[in-house]
């Protein structure tokens, strides 16, 4: 289990998955397709400075190319940047933000969340509960694909810790994201679980 040293951050899980950056990842199989609906994904993560590559925190996508089919939250070590990506294989949108811009650095716990509203094409990235980037790509088709939903890998391996991964079939609001940040599954309200597809402590 991960021993949390989070400073002002309240410990929100009994433990965390550790990924060694060379071959570790978790697969959930071909699950959590979102079709043409809204989607949100979130997690806590602690990237290690010795990481070589950037990789998926959580996603159902081959990589973070702008039109890659599916959705994914990524961390890119070389630029210490978080990415949120949505695509239908022919078009897509992505947003990103360096963790230095929110006063964080590697080896610290950071909360990341990405949202997508299908009807407007708006995608947003939140870090530590604050909206940091937004973009619009209207007219996207289905996000469904035959890829596995994975934590810690997509085209490259993540190095560090990840916990409290959640996927929703709705676009969470900033208020909701701030509410779920410091909760484990048992602490989620009924409304926060209504469109919850999956949760992994």
Helices and strands as residue ranges (DSSP letters): E 17-20, E 26-27, E 39-47, E 55-60, E 70-76, G 77-79, E 81-87, E 92-98, G 99-102, E 110-117, E 122-127, E 130-136, E 150-151, E 159-168, H 174-181, G 185-187, H 190-194, E 196-200
